[in-house]
Amino acid sequence: MKKLIMLGLVVTMMGAAGMARAEEVFKTARGKKFHQEICRLIKNKDALSKIDREEAEELGLTPCKRCFNEGLMETAETEISE
């Protein structure tokens, strides 16, 4: 029974890890960074392209320091949920 429970936990954790990798981010036409949609540094949000974070990294893009800063992400999530 314990082995069955452990197996269930492992499968659940692996599924959650797979979902975390499929994070959607946004890129501008000529920028070298990828952003969250809420980023205040993006001037023309209508020109954004939505892509997976993994794809953005494969293209050589790096995370925006403003919108991917841990403290700012928590604040943004709180603002969105309110």
PADOBA-931148 format. One record per residue (C-alpha): residue number from 1; x, y, z. Coordinates in Angstrom, 3 decimals, decimal comma. Example, Ala and Ser with C-alpha at 12.3 -4.5 7.8 and 13.67 -1.06 7.14 Angstrom:
% residues 2
<r drentor="1" u="12,300" v="-4,500" w="7,800"/>
<r drentor="2" u="13,670" v="-1,060" w="7,140"/>
END
This chain:
% residues 82
<r drentor="1" u="0,000" v="0,000" w="0,000"/>
<r drentor="2" u="2,839" v="2,419" w="0,865"/>
<r drentor="3" u="4,504" v="1,694" w="-2,485"/>
<r drentor="4" u="1,270" v="2,487" w="-4,303"/>
<r drentor="5" u="0,922" v="5,811" w="-2,485"/>
<r drentor="6" u="4,549" v="6,710" w="-3,228"/>
<r drentor="7" u="4,058" v="5,833" w="-6,898"/>
<r drentor="8" u="0,996" v="8,101" w="-7,023"/>
<r drentor="9" u="2,959" v="10,959" w="-5,485"/>
<r drentor="10" u="5,828" v="10,527" w="-7,951"/>
<r drentor="11" u="3,459" v="10,501" w="-10,931"/>
<r drentor="12" u="1,699" v="13,618" w="-9,627"/>
<r drentor="13" u="4,980" v="15,458" w="-9,126"/>
<r drentor="14" u="6,198" v="14,553" w="-12,605"/>
<r drentor="15" u="2,958" v="15,846" w="-14,116"/>
<r drentor="16" u="3,267" v="19,123" w="-12,235"/>
<r drentor="17" u="6,873" v="19,535" w="-13,387"/>
<r drentor="18" u="5,818" v="19,021" w="-16,988"/>
<r drentor="19" u="3,127" v="21,654" w="-16,675"/>
<r drentor="20" u="5,594" v="24,153" w="-15,211"/>
<r drentor="21" u="7,795" v="23,862" w="-18,304"/>
<r drentor="22" u="4,935" v="24,888" w="-20,588"/>
<r drentor="23" u="4,837" v="28,420" w="-19,193"/>
<r drentor="24" u="3,661" v="30,956" w="-21,748"/>
<r drentor="25" u="5,660" v="34,150" w="-22,104"/>
<r drentor="26" u="5,586" v="37,087" w="-24,490"/>
<r drentor="27" u="8,188" v="38,459" w="-26,875"/>
<r drentor="28" u="8,375" v="41,636" w="-28,872"/>
<r drentor="29" u="9,278" v="41,699" w="-32,552"/>
<r drentor="30" u="12,878" v="42,825" w="-32,054"/>
<r drentor="31" u="13,555" v="42,466" w="-28,351"/>
<r drentor="32" u="16,145" v="40,193" w="-26,759"/>
<r drentor="33" u="14,071" v="39,467" w="-23,643"/>
<r drentor="34" u="10,847" v="37,634" w="-22,948"/>
<r drentor="35" u="8,208" v="39,082" w="-20,672"/>
<r drentor="36" u="5,070" v="38,397" w="-18,728"/>
<r drentor="37" u="1,998" v="40,059" w="-20,207"/>
<r drentor="38" u="1,793" v="42,416" w="-17,202"/>
<r drentor="39" u="5,306" v="43,836" w="-17,735"/>
<r drentor="40" u="5,349" v="47,632" w="-17,532"/>
<r drentor="41" u="8,400" v="47,892" w="-19,793"/>
<r drentor="42" u="6,490" v="46,792" w="-22,893"/>
<r drentor="43" u="5,362" v="49,821" w="-24,857"/>
<r drentor="44" u="3,167" v="48,219" w="-27,546"/>
<r drentor="45" u="1,355" v="45,258" w="-26,021"/>
<r drentor="46" u="-0,642" v="44,744" w="-29,223"/>
<r drentor="47" u="2,549" v="43,678" w="-31,023"/>
<r drentor="48" u="3,423" v="40,868" w="-28,577"/>
<r drentor="49" u="3,813" v="37,250" w="-29,639"/>
<r drentor="50" u="2,852" v="34,521" w="-27,165"/>
<r drentor="51" u="5,317" v="31,602" w="-27,028"/>
<r drentor="52" u="6,383" v="28,895" w="-24,597"/>
<r drentor="53" u="9,218" v="29,856" w="-22,277"/>
<r drentor="54" u="11,237" v="26,875" w="-23,529"/>
<r drentor="55" u="10,901" v="28,126" w="-27,114"/>
<r drentor="56" u="11,922" v="31,644" w="-26,044"/>
<r drentor="57" u="15,067" v="30,280" w="-24,412"/>
<r drentor="58" u="15,848" v="28,212" w="-27,531"/>
<r drentor="59" u="15,649" v="31,457" w="-29,539"/>
<r drentor="60" u="18,292" v="32,932" w="-27,224"/>
<r drentor="61" u="15,899" v="35,247" w="-25,399"/>
<r drentor="62" u="16,449" v="35,864" w="-21,706"/>
<r drentor="63" u="13,894" v="36,765" w="-18,989"/>
<r drentor="64" u="13,117" v="40,420" w="-18,410"/>
<r drentor="65" u="14,634" v="41,400" w="-15,073"/>
<r drentor="66" u="11,672" v="43,640" w="-14,293"/>
<r drentor="67" u="8,767" v="41,229" w="-14,727"/>
<r drentor="68" u="10,561" v="38,009" w="-13,732"/>
<r drentor="69" u="11,950" v="39,414" w="-10,468"/>
<r drentor="70" u="10,622" v="37,150" w="-7,676"/>
<r drentor="71" u="9,219" v="39,972" w="-5,545"/>
<r drentor="72" u="7,513" v="41,623" w="-8,480"/>
<r drentor="73" u="5,974" v="38,333" w="-9,633"/>
<r drentor="74" u="4,359" v="37,805" w="-6,228"/>
<r drentor="75" u="3,008" v="41,379" w="-6,226"/>
<r drentor="76" u="1,628" v="40,972" w="-9,746"/>
<r drentor="77" u="-0,073" v="37,689" w="-8,890"/>
<r drentor="78" u="-1,715" v="39,354" w="-5,882"/>
<r drentor="79" u="-2,920" v="42,275" w="-8,030"/>
<r drentor="80" u="-4,349" v="39,917" w="-10,654"/>
<r drentor="81" u="-6,224" v="37,782" w="-8,117"/>
<r drentor="82" u="-7,858" v="40,792" w="-6,423"/>
END
